[in-house]
Amino acid sequence: MSPGRRRARVARRTSAWPRSGGAMPALDGVRILDMTQYEAGTSCTQALAWLGADVVKIEAPAYGDPGRGVGRSANKDYSAYFCAWNANKRSLALDLRTEKGHELLLRLVPRFDVFAENYGPGVVERLDIGYETLSAVNPGLIYARIKGFGTSGPYAGYRSMDMIAQAAAGAFSITGEADGPPMMPGPTTGDSGTGVQAAMAILAAYVQRLRTGRGQEIELSMQEAMAYYVRTRAFLGSGWGTRATGRSGNAGGLPPVNIYACQPFGPNDYIYLMPVNQGHWDALCAAMDRGDLLIDERFATTRGRMANGVALYEEISNWTGERTKIEAMETIAAAGVPCSACLDTAELHHDKHLKARGFVHEMELPVHGTVPFLGFAPRLSDSEVEITQPPRLGEHTDEVLGAELGLDEGELEGLREAGVIGDSDRFA
């Protein structure tokens, strides 16, 4: 790849975040074979790639990660969904169902530190690439497995997707209105929330290997991982499992904690307001220039605000209804009261605060063109990794097999003709 083409693949920050010049990536030298798909696994390996790991994504030559086609798009190779979870990776198109493909994988494994997979129950066993097989050729291998319900227990054979894990972990039951049914949460925490826990476990195993020299198998249940994000509501509301935590809609605390409409009253023109102590209440009244509320007997105490919640909601709504959500947020938050505009997903890409912090990157992508690309929250003062574009299917096949196994052009062409590997130039 030419230097000019390489530069085109690197995301440009909309604003710089202070870093040390030329800092080494934190995970420089850590190498990962990534046989993950969709989101639970790909979010794990992308997080590690964004910390500096070298991630080689293994995909079936014909169709690759099925996440490539998610989104009801005519593009079945490079969907926005795929791009969200596969930046900073290289793609190796290898058919593991063939004897030669299986042999090539076993030759690659000793050259890598980590193998990650999140296929359905029984798939890696049918392909004969389980932990026992791979650790036999690399005893130091860290082998990470993500399954919907784990590899043991009565549900181990059940398939799972993000919202299945959320339903099984209680997240639906605490989402929605009090008098309505359980509701699907918006974020895909069942997948990506599991992924970041898997990444943390991989790093722990890697640190342990530095001391012991031994690899190990890591197993995560998406149901159990998702339960981690339900702990607060479960511990506060379920009485140690004696009752179900109730649903409360947008009222996530005592009045006036709630959502409030703002101009111009579109579907997402709201703020979320969360004053949780007397100091917040005092500051809120001052920010709204409503000192009279401080001496109004209905609202003077927490008990009073609870008893007169409807009237208080109307008072605050009248004030927010005269302002945009950004104006209302900036006024209230500047006074020290927890408050945010309810940004929609379009606004998130252009938020002035995120852009000022360099969280939104400008990326030139095949198919999609120049797009704003959301970044990664962790900021390390002595580690820097630029975001690079997600790979096309099999884009790095020749590069990886040539560099890692010393295969020459003739050998690669023979493998390609036999259907063992994909074509690196398929999308050139």
N, C-alpha and C positions, 0 to 999 in steps of 0.2 A: 504494500500500500504506500502510495506516495505521501510525502510530508504534507502536501496541500490537502489531500483527501482526508488525512488523519485530523488535521485542524478543523475541517468541516464537521467532523463527527463529535466534536467536543462542545458541550453546552456552554453558553456565555451567561454569566451572572448579570442580573440587572443592576446589582450594586455589590461592591466588595465587602466581605466580612474580614476583619483583621486576622491575619494568619502570619506565621513565620515564613519567610521566603524559602521556596523549594523544600518544604517539609516532606519527609518520607511518609507514605501512607502507613497507618498504624498496623495493618495486617499484611504489609508487604512480605511476600514470600509464602503466604498461606495459600494453598491450592485446593480447589474444590471441584469435584465432578458432580454436576447438578443434573439429576434425572427427575426434576420436578415439573409439575404442570399446574395450570390454572393459577391459584393464588396462595394457598397455604404454604406450599413449598417454595414457590418462586419469590414470595415476599421475604422469606428467610435468606435465600442466597443473594438476593439483590441487596439486602441490608449489609451482608458481609462484603459484597463487592464494593459497596459505597464506603466501606471502611478500609478498602485496599486489597482485599483478597482477589486472586485470579480465579474466576469462575468460568468453567467450560460446561455449557449446557448441552446435554446429550438428547437428541431428538430423532424420532423416526423420519427417514428420508422423504417419505411420501407426503406427510401432512404435519409433522412436528407436534409441538405442544398444542393441544386443542384450544388453549386460550388464545392462540393466534387468530381464531375466527370468531371470538365472542363479540357480540354487540350488534347482531342483525345487520352487519355491513356486507357489501359486495366484496370487500377485501377479506379474504380468508387466510391471509398469511401474516398480516401486520396490523392487527386491529389496535385501537387506542387502548383497549384493556390489556393486551399483550405488552404494549409499550410501557404501561404503568408499572409493571413488575419485572421487567427484564433488561433494564439498562445496565451498562457496564459488564456485560457478559459476552462470551464468545459461543457461537453455535457450531456443534459438531453433529452432522447428520449421519447416524450409524444405526443399522438395522440389527438389533440385538436378538432377533428371532433366527438369524442365520448363524451357522457354526462359526464362520469367519468373523462376523460382527461380535459375537460373544468372546472369541479369542482376542480380538483387538482391545475390547474393554478390559479383559484381565491383564493385558500388557500395559495398559494405561494406569491401572489402579496403583501400582507401586510408586508411581511418580506423583501421587496426589495425597493430600492430608485428610481430606473429608469426602465422603460420598453422601448425598442427600436424595431422598425420594419420598414422594407422597402419592404413590399409585394406590389403586383400590386393593381390597383384601385379596391376597393370593397371587398378584401379578408378578412381583419380583421372585416369588418362589417358582412360578412357572417358567420364568426366564433363567432360573438358576443363577441369580445374582444377589442372593441374600447375604447376610453378615458372615455366616460361616464360610461361604465360598470366597468372598472378597477379602476377608481378613486372613485367609490362608495364604494369599499372595502378598498381603501387606499387613502384618500384625499390628502396625502402628495406626491403622486406619480408624478414623472416627466415622461411624456409620449412623446417620440420622434418619429416622423413619417418622413420618407424620401419618396417622390414621384417624379416621373419624371417631372411633370408639376404642382405640388402642388395639393391641394384638392379643388380649386376653379378656375374659369376661363374657357374659351371655350375648352382648351386642357386637362382639369383635368382628363378626362377619358382615355387619351392616355397612352399607355405603353412606357417605356423608358429603354434604356440600356446606358452604358457609352457614346458611340459615338453618340447616338441620342441626348443626352444632349449637347455634344460638338457641333454638327451640329446646334442645336437650339440656342446655345449661341454665335454663330459667330466664333468659333475657327477654323472650317474648312476654312472659308472664308479668314482668314489671314495666312493660311499655304499653302506653295507651291510656285512654280515659277510664276513670273508676267504674263507670257504668257500661263500659264497652268490652269487647273481646280482647284477648291478647293481640298484640300488634307487632309486625315485623320491624325491628330496628333499622335505621338507615345505614350506619357504618357496617362494613364487612369484617367485623372484628373476629368472627369465628375463624376466618381464614388468616388474615394478616396479623391478628393478635396472636394466633398460634405460631405464625411464622417468626415473629420477633422473639417469642419464648424459645423456639427451636434454635435460633441464632445465638441466644444467650447460653443455651446448653452446649452448643458446639464450641463456643469460646471457652467455657468452663472445662470441657473435656480436653481442649487443646492445651490449656494451662496445666492441667493435671498430667498430660502426656509429657510436657517439658520436664516434669519431676520424675515420672515413672518410666517413660519410654513406651508405654503401652497405649494402644487405642482402645476404643470401647463402642458399644452400641447404645444409641439414644433412641428412645421411643416416646412420642407425644400423642396423646388423645386430644382431638379437637374439642370434644365435650369438656374434658377436664381443663384444658387451656382456657376455654371460654368462661368456665366457672370462676376463674381468677378475676375476671372483669365484673362479675356479679357479686363479689364478696361483700362490698359495702352494703348493698341493698339486702342481701341475704342475712348478713350478720345483724343489721339494725332492725330488720322488719320481721324475721321469721321465728323469733323466739327459740333459737337453736333447733329449728326444724319442726316446731310444734304447730306452726300455722304458715300460710302463704303471705308473703309481703304484698301489700296492696298496690294498685296502680293509682297514680295521682295526676296523670296528664302533664301539663306544663307547670303545675304548682309544685316545684321541687323543694319546698320548705315552708316556713311560716310566712303569712302575709307581711310585706308585699312581694315576696319572691314569686315571679311569674313572667309571662311574655306580654309585651305591650305593643299595640299597633302604632305605626308611624306613617307620615306622608311618604309617598302618594298612595299608600294603602294597597300596594301590590301584594302578591302571594307570599313574598318573603320580606316585606317591609315591617319588621318588628325588631325590638330589642329584647334581650333577656336580662332581667334585673335581679340581683341577688344580695340585698342587704341583710346580713345575718346577725348583726349586733346593734346595740344602741348607738354606737359611734357612727356606723353606716347610716342608720336612720336619720340621725341629726344632719350628717353631711348631705344626704339625699334631699332633705327639705331645703337646706341652704342652696344646693345646686339648682333646684327648681324655683328658687326665690319664693318658697312657700313656708315662711316661718310660722304662719298661722297654724299649720298642721302640727307643729311641735306643742302647741298649747291647746289644741283641740282635744277635749277629753276622750273622744272616741279613739284617738290614735296615740295618746300620750304614753301608753305602756304596751308591752308585747301582748298581754292578755287583751287589751282593748283593740289592738290591731287585728287580732284573731277573731274577736267577736264582730268586728265591723269590716271584715275583709272585702265585701262587695263594694261598700262605699269608698274604701281606700283605693281599690282597683280603679274605680271611676275617676277619682281625683288625679291619679297618676296618668291614666289613659288620656284625660283631657289635655294634660301637659305634653305627653309624647305625640299626641295627634296633631300638634301644631308644628312639629319638627320632622325632619328626615331621621332615619335610624342612625345615620352617621353623626348628625348634629346632636341627637339625644345621647348617644353613647359618649361622644367626646366631652360633653358637658358633665355628665354624671360620673364617668370614669375619672375625669380630671379632678374631681372632688374626693377621690379615694374610695368610691363605692364600686364594688364588683358589678360590671355591666358590659355587655357586648351587643353590637348589632348582629342580627342573624344573617350572616353572609350566605348567599347561595353559592353553588359550585362554580358559576361563571365569575362571580365577584371575587372568589378565592384566588383565581389566577391573576387578578389585577389589583389586589389589595395593596394600598400604598405602604402599609407597615411591612408586609411580607416581602415586597419588592425592595424596600429600603434595607432589609436585612439580608438580601441576596438569596432568599428561599425560592423565588421564582426564577427559573433559568430560561433562556431563549435557546431552543433546540431546532436544528434543521433535520427533519426526519424524512425518509423515503415515504411516499404515498401521501403523507399529511402536510408536508411543507414546513414552513417556519411556525413553531408553536410555542406557547408558554408551557414550561414543564415544571411541575411541582417537585421540590427537593426533599431533603432528608433532615430531620430535626437535630440529630447529634452534631455538636460543633467541638472539634478537638483543636486545641491551640497549637499543637505541634504535629498535626497530620492533615494532609490535604489530598483529596481525590476529586478530580473533575468528573462530572457526569458525562458519559458517552452514550451514543444512541444504541437502542436495543438492536440485536442482530437480525438479519434476514435468515431464513431457514438454511442451515448448512453453510453459512457464509465463511466460516473459519475451518471447515473440514480439512482441507489440504494443509493449511497452516499448522493445525494442531498435530495431525498425524505425521507430517513431515518433521516438525521440530521435536516431538516427543518420542516417536518410534523410528525416525529415520527413513520413512517410506519415500521412495523417489516417484517421479511423475509417471513412470511406467506402471509401478505397483498401484498407485492411486487410480490410474485409469482402468486397470484391470478390476479393481474393487468396485469402481463405479459401474462398469459394464455388467458386473455380476449382481448389482443392486444392493451391495453391502453398505455403500456410503452414498451420500448425496452429492450434488454438483455445487461446488463453491461459487461458480459463476452463473448460477441459475438466474439471479436477479441483476446481473451486471448490466 
